[in-house]
Amino acid sequence: RSRWGARLARAVHAAVLEGALRQP
């Protein structure tokens, strides 16, 4: 199986971090 999960996890993690940082 390909490791697309790792890329997805990194993208989700980055999105979550960005959202958390954007919160006041």
mmCIF entry with sequence, helices, sheets and N, C-alpha, C, O atoms, coordinates in Angstrom:
data_MODEL
# 
_entry.id   MODEL 
# 
_entity.id                         1 
_entity.type                       polymer 
_entity.pdbx_number_of_molecules   1 
# 
_entity_poly.entity_id                      1 
_entity_poly.type                           'polypeptide(L)' 
_entity_poly.nstd_linkage                   no 
_entity_poly.nstd_monomer                   no 
_entity_poly.pdbx_seq_one_letter_code       RSRWGARLARAVHAAVLEGALRQP 
_entity_poly.pdbx_seq_one_letter_code_can   RSRWGARLARAVHAAVLEGALRQP 
_entity_poly.pdbx_strand_id                 A 
# 
loop_
_entity_poly_seq.entity_id 
_entity_poly_seq.num 
_entity_poly_seq.mon_id 
_entity_poly_seq.hetero 
1 1  ARG n 
1 2  SER n 
1 3  ARG n 
1 4  TRP n 
1 5  GLY n 
1 6  ALA n 
1 7  ARG n 
1 8  LEU n 
1 9  ALA n 
1 10 ARG n 
1 11 ALA n 
1 12 VAL n 
1 13 HIS n 
1 14 ALA n 
1 15 ALA n 
1 16 VAL n 
1 17 LEU n 
1 18 GLU n 
1 19 GLY n 
1 20 ALA n 
1 21 LEU n 
1 22 ARG n 
1 23 GLN n 
1 24 PRO n 
# 
_struct_asym.id          A 
_struct_asym.entity_id   1 
# 
_struct_conf.conf_type_id            HELX_P 
_struct_conf.id                      HELX_P1 
_struct_conf.pdbx_PDB_helix_id       AA1 
_struct_conf.beg_label_comp_id       TRP 
_struct_conf.beg_label_asym_id       A 
_struct_conf.beg_label_seq_id        4 
_struct_conf.pdbx_beg_PDB_ins_code   ? 
_struct_conf.end_label_comp_id       ARG 
_struct_conf.end_label_asym_id       A 
_struct_conf.end_label_seq_id        22 
_struct_conf.pdbx_end_PDB_ins_code   ? 
_struct_conf.beg_auth_comp_id        TRP 
_struct_conf.beg_auth_asym_id        A 
_struct_conf.beg_auth_seq_id         4 
_struct_conf.end_auth_comp_id        ARG 
_struct_conf.end_auth_asym_id        A 
_struct_conf.end_auth_seq_id         22 
_struct_conf.pdbx_PDB_helix_class    1 
_struct_conf.details                 ? 
_struct_conf.pdbx_PDB_helix_length   19 
# 
_struct_conf_type.id          HELX_P 
_struct_conf_type.criteria    ? 
_struct_conf_type.reference   ? 
# 
loop_
_atom_site.group_PDB 
_atom_site.id 
_atom_site.type_symbol 
_atom_site.label_atom_id 
_atom_site.label_alt_id 
_atom_site.label_comp_id 
_atom_site.label_asym_id 
_atom_site.label_entity_id 
_atom_site.label_seq_id 
_atom_site.pdbx_PDB_ins_code 
_atom_site.Cartn_x 
_atom_site.Cartn_y 
_atom_site.Cartn_z 
_atom_site.occupancy 
_atom_site.B_iso_or_equiv 
_atom_site.pdbx_formal_charge 
_atom_site.auth_seq_id 
_atom_site.auth_comp_id 
_atom_site.auth_asym_id 
_atom_site.auth_atom_id 
_atom_site.pdbx_PDB_model_num 
ATOM 1  N N  . ARG A 1 1  ? 0.846  -1.222 0.000  1.00 0.00 ? 1  ARG A N  1 
ATOM 2  C CA . ARG A 1 1  ? 0.000  0.000  0.000  1.00 0.00 ? 1  ARG A CA 1 
ATOM 3  C C  . ARG A 1 1  ? 0.871  1.258  0.000  1.00 0.00 ? 1  ARG A C  1 
ATOM 4  O O  . ARG A 1 1  ? 1.959  1.280  0.574  1.00 0.00 ? 1  ARG A O  1 
ATOM 5  N N  . SER A 1 2  ? 0.376  2.279  -0.642 1.00 0.00 ? 2  SER A N  1 
ATOM 6  C CA . SER A 1 2  ? 1.141  3.534  -0.654 1.00 0.00 ? 2  SER A CA 1 
ATOM 7  C C  . SER A 1 2  ? 0.980  4.263  0.680  1.00 0.00 ? 2  SER A C  1 
ATOM 8  O O  . SER A 1 2  ? 0.069  3.974  1.457  1.00 0.00 ? 2  SER A O  1 
ATOM 9  N N  . ARG A 1 3  ? 1.863  5.191  0.921  1.00 0.00 ? 3  ARG A N  1 
ATOM 10 C CA . ARG A 1 3  ? 1.798  5.907  2.210  1.00 0.00 ? 3  ARG A CA 1 
ATOM 11 C C  . ARG A 1 3  ? 1.059  7.224  2.035  1.00 0.00 ? 3  ARG A C  1 
ATOM 12 O O  . ARG A 1 3  ? 1.543  8.276  2.453  1.00 0.00 ? 3  ARG A O  1 
ATOM 13 N N  . TRP A 1 4  ? -0.107 7.167  1.421  1.00 0.00 ? 4  TRP A N  1 
ATOM 14 C CA . TRP A 1 4  ? -0.873 8.414  1.263  1.00 0.00 ? 4  TRP A CA 1 
ATOM 15 C C  . TRP A 1 4  ? -1.396 8.880  2.610  1.00 0.00 ? 4  TRP A C  1 
ATOM 16 O O  . TRP A 1 4  ? -1.669 10.065 2.796  1.00 0.00 ? 4  TRP A O  1 
ATOM 17 N N  . GLY A 1 5  ? -1.539 7.944  3.561  1.00 0.00 ? 5  GLY A N  1 
ATOM 18 C CA . GLY A 1 5  ? -2.037 8.310  4.890  1.00 0.00 ? 5  GLY A CA 1 
ATOM 19 C C  . GLY A 1 5  ? -1.081 9.281  5.575  1.00 0.00 ? 5  GLY A C  1 
ATOM 20 O O  . GLY A 1 5  ? -1.513 10.201 6.270  1.00 0.00 ? 5  GLY A O  1 
ATOM 21 N N  . ALA A 1 6  ? 0.213  9.073  5.378  1.00 0.00 ? 6  ALA A N  1 
ATOM 22 C CA . ALA A 1 6  ? 1.187  9.958  6.019  1.00 0.00 ? 6  ALA A CA 1 
ATOM 23 C C  . ALA A 1 6  ? 1.027  11.377 5.494  1.00 0.00 ? 6  ALA A C  1 
ATOM 24 O O  . ALA A 1 6  ? 1.064  12.347 6.251  1.00 0.00 ? 6  ALA A O  1 
ATOM 25 N N  . ARG A 1 7  ? 0.844  11.477 4.158  1.00 0.00 ? 7  ARG A N  1 
ATOM 26 C CA . ARG A 1 7  ? 0.677  12.826 3.589  1.00 0.00 ? 7  ARG A CA 1 
ATOM 27 C C  . ARG A 1 7  ? -0.609 13.448 4.094  1.00 0.00 ? 7  ARG A C  1 
ATOM 28 O O  . ARG A 1 7  ? -0.649 14.634 4.422  1.00 0.00 ? 7  ARG A O  1 
ATOM 29 N N  . LEU A 1 8  ? -1.655 12.650 4.155  1.00 0.00 ? 8  LEU A N  1 
ATOM 30 C CA . LEU A 1 8  ? -2.947 13.178 4.631  1.00 0.00 ? 8  LEU A CA 1 
ATOM 31 C C  . LEU A 1 8  ? -2.813 13.626 6.082  1.00 0.00 ? 8  LEU A C  1 
ATOM 32 O O  . LEU A 1 8  ? -3.304 14.688 6.462  1.00 0.00 ? 8  LEU A O  1 
ATOM 33 N N  . ALA A 1 9  ? -2.139 12.802 6.889  1.00 0.00 ? 9  ALA A N  1 
ATOM 34 C CA . ALA A 1 9  ? -1.971 13.144 8.301  1.00 0.00 ? 9  ALA A CA 1 
ATOM 35 C C  . ALA A 1 9  ? -1.191 14.452 8.436  1.00 0.00 ? 9  ALA A C  1 
ATOM 36 O O  . ALA A 1 9  ? -1.516 15.297 9.270  1.00 0.00 ? 9  ALA A O  1 
ATOM 37 N N  . ARG A 1 10 ? -0.155 14.607 7.600  1.00 0.00 ? 10 ARG A N  1 
ATOM 38 C CA . ARG A 1 10 ? 0.645  15.852 7.681  1.00 0.00 ? 10 ARG A CA 1 
ATOM 39 C C  . ARG A 1 10 ? -0.207 17.042 7.284  1.00 0.00 ? 10 ARG A C  1 
ATOM 40 O O  . ARG A 1 10 ? -0.132 18.096 7.915  1.00 0.00 ? 10 ARG A O  1 
ATOM 41 N N  . ALA A 1 11 ? -1.017 16.888 6.246  1.00 0.00 ? 11 ALA A N  1 
ATOM 42 C CA . ALA A 1 11 ? -1.867 17.997 5.789  1.00 0.00 ? 11 ALA A CA 1 
ATOM 43 C C  . ALA A 1 11 ? -2.887 18.354 6.875  1.00 0.00 ? 11 ALA A C  1 
ATOM 44 O O  . ALA A 1 11 ? -3.116 19.527 7.171  1.00 0.00 ? 11 ALA A O  1 
ATOM 45 N N  . VAL A 1 12 ? -3.488 17.320 7.458  1.00 0.00 ? 12 VAL A N  1 
ATOM 46 C CA . VAL A 1 12 ? -4.485 17.575 8.509  1.00 0.00 ? 12 VAL A CA 1 
ATOM 47 C C  . VAL A 1 12 ? -3.809 18.219 9.712  1.00 0.00 ? 12 VAL A C  1 
ATOM 48 O O  . VAL A 1 12 ? -4.338 19.167 10.292 1.00 0.00 ? 12 VAL A O  1 
ATOM 49 N N  . HIS A 1 13 ? -2.657 17.711 10.083 1.00 0.00 ? 13 HIS A N  1 
ATOM 50 C CA . HIS A 1 13 ? -1.940 18.260 11.225 1.00 0.00 ? 13 HIS A CA 1 
ATOM 51 C C  . HIS A 1 13 ? -1.612 19.741 10.993 1.00 0.00 ? 13 HIS A C  1 
ATOM 52 O O  . HIS A 1 13 ? -1.783 20.575 11.882 1.00 0.00 ? 13 HIS A O  1 
ATOM 53 N N  . ALA A 1 14 ? -1.141 20.045 9.787  1.00 0.00 ? 14 ALA A N  1 
ATOM 54 C CA . ALA A 1 14 ? -0.804 21.437 9.468  1.00 0.00 ? 14 ALA A CA 1 
ATOM 55 C C  . ALA A 1 14 ? -2.057 22.310 9.529  1.00 0.00 ? 14 ALA A C  1 
ATOM 56 O O  . ALA A 1 14 ? -2.015 23.431 10.034 1.00 0.00 ? 14 ALA A O  1 
ATOM 57 N N  . ALA A 1 15 ? -3.167 21.790 9.015  1.00 0.00 ? 15 ALA A N  1 
ATOM 58 C CA . ALA A 1 15 ? -4.412 22.561 9.024  1.00 0.00 ? 15 ALA A CA 1 
ATOM 59 C C  . ALA A 1 15 ? -4.862 22.806 10.460 1.00 0.00 ? 15 ALA A C  1 
ATOM 60 O O  . ALA A 1 15 ? -5.293 23.906 10.805 1.00 0.00 ? 15 ALA A O  1 
ATOM 61 N N  . VAL A 1 16 ? -4.760 21.778 11.288 1.00 0.00 ? 16 VAL A N  1 
ATOM 62 C CA . VAL A 1 16 ? -5.177 21.920 12.686 1.00 0.00 ? 16 VAL A CA 1 
ATOM 63 C C  . VAL A 1 16 ? -4.281 22.933 13.400 1.00 0.00 ? 16 VAL A C  1 
ATOM 64 O O  . VAL A 1 16 ? -4.758 23.778 14.157 1.00 0.00 ? 16 VAL A O  1 
ATOM 65 N N  . LEU A 1 17 ? -2.978 22.832 13.146 1.00 0.00 ? 17 LEU A N  1 
ATOM 66 C CA . LEU A 1 17 ? -2.055 23.773 13.794 1.00 0.00 ? 17 LEU A CA 1 
ATOM 67 C C  . LEU A 1 17 ? -2.361 25.191 13.347 1.00 0.00 ? 17 LEU A C  1 
ATOM 68 O O  . LEU A 1 17 ? -2.389 26.111 14.165 1.00 0.00 ? 17 LEU A O  1 
ATOM 69 N N  . GLU A 1 18 ? -2.591 25.372 12.049 1.00 0.00 ? 18 GLU A N  1 
ATOM 70 C CA . GLU A 1 18 ? -2.882 26.712 11.538 1.00 0.00 ? 18 GLU A CA 1 
ATOM 71 C C  . GLU A 1 18 ? -4.169 27.234 12.170 1.00 0.00 ? 18 GLU A C  1 
ATOM 72 O O  . GLU A 1 18 ? -4.237 28.391 12.582 1.00 0.00 ? 18 GLU A O  1 
ATOM 73 N N  . GLY A 1 19 ? -5.186 26.380 12.245 1.00 0.00 ? 19 GLY A N  1 
ATOM 74 C CA . GLY A 1 19 ? -6.454 26.804 12.838 1.00 0.00 ? 19 GLY A CA 1 
ATOM 75 C C  . GLY A 1 19 ? -6.273 27.170 14.303 1.00 0.00 ? 19 GLY A C  1 
ATOM 76 O O  . GLY A 1 19 ? -6.840 28.156 14.774 1.00 0.00 ? 19 GLY A O  1 
ATOM 77 N N  . ALA A 1 20 ? -5.490 26.382 15.023 1.00 0.00 ? 20 ALA A N  1 
ATOM 78 C CA . ALA A 1 20 ? -5.281 26.660 16.446 1.00 0.00 ? 20 ALA A CA 1 
ATOM 79 C C  . ALA A 1 20 ? -4.525 27.975 16.612 1.00 0.00 ? 20 ALA A C  1 
ATOM 80 O O  . ALA A 1 20 ? -4.823 28.761 17.512 1.00 0.00 ? 20 ALA A O  1 
ATOM 81 N N  . LEU A 1 21 ? -3.546 28.209 15.741 1.00 0.00 ? 21 LEU A N  1 
ATOM 82 C CA . LEU A 1 21 ? -2.772 29.450 15.855 1.00 0.00 ? 21 LEU A CA 1 
ATOM 83 C C  . LEU A 1 21 ? -3.636 30.652 15.482 1.00 0.00 ? 21 LEU A C  1 
ATOM 84 O O  . LEU A 1 21 ? -3.432 31.753 15.992 1.00 0.00 ? 21 LEU A O  1 
ATOM 85 N N  . ARG A 1 22 ? -4.610 30.433 14.581 1.00 0.00 ? 22 ARG A N  1 
ATOM 86 C CA . ARG A 1 22 ? -5.458 31.550 14.162 1.00 0.00 ? 22 ARG A CA 1 
ATOM 87 C C  . ARG A 1 22 ? -6.438 31.921 15.267 1.00 0.00 ? 22 ARG A C  1 
ATOM 88 O O  . ARG A 1 22 ? -6.922 33.051 15.319 1.00 0.00 ? 22 ARG A O  1 
ATOM 89 N N  . GLN A 1 23 ? -6.727 30.980 16.142 1.00 0.00 ? 23 GLN A N  1 
ATOM 90 C CA . GLN A 1 23 ? -7.688 31.285 17.209 1.00 0.00 ? 23 GLN A CA 1 
ATOM 91 C C  . GLN A 1 23 ? -7.098 32.308 18.179 1.00 0.00 ? 23 GLN A C  1 
ATOM 92 O O  . GLN A 1 23 ? -5.902 32.254 18.467 1.00 0.00 ? 23 GLN A O  1 
ATOM 93 N N  . PRO A 1 24 ? -7.893 33.221 18.680 1.00 0.00 ? 24 PRO A N  1 
ATOM 94 C CA . PRO A 1 24 ? -7.409 34.264 19.596 1.00 0.00 ? 24 PRO A CA 1 
ATOM 95 C C  . PRO A 1 24 ? -7.025 33.695 20.960 1.00 0.00 ? 24 PRO A C  1 
ATOM 96 O O  . PRO A 1 24 ? -6.600 34.440 21.842 1.00 0.00 ? 24 PRO A O  1 
# 
